[in-house]
């Protein structure tokens, strides 16, 4: 893999509220904190992180399509769209890039509707339940996959 790889990190709805929203589930780490953590971890590998958040399903699809030509891999926490969006699944498959799915909480300890993910069939792996550390674990996994 090119040492200067670009990793697209996508965050879905309500993740902009991290640190304030349900800290008993999601912790007190903010999305800005996670971005900084990712930037440092990627820089140590000579990689670049393009870190984005939106509450819009269509914008996530547009960004995934952008990754097809511009990114080496995708790390995605689609938030609630994980459990509802066939459009995101289709976009991830069409992007033909390595995908790692990340969730801060353990989906399988939560409501039953959260146990199903439309993202997982397009992902090489799923990391959930490790809080912000899950994003760095995703970079670790990509290091093995892309090299």
Secondary structure, DSSP 8 states (H G I E B T S, - for coil): --TT-EEEEEE-TTGGGTTTS-HHHH-S--HHHHHHHHHHHHHHTT-EEEEEE-S-HHHHHHHHHHHHHH-SEEEEE-GGGGGT-HHHHHHHHHHTSEEEEEESS-GGGS-GGGG--SSGGG-SEEEESSTTHHHHHHHHHHHHHH-
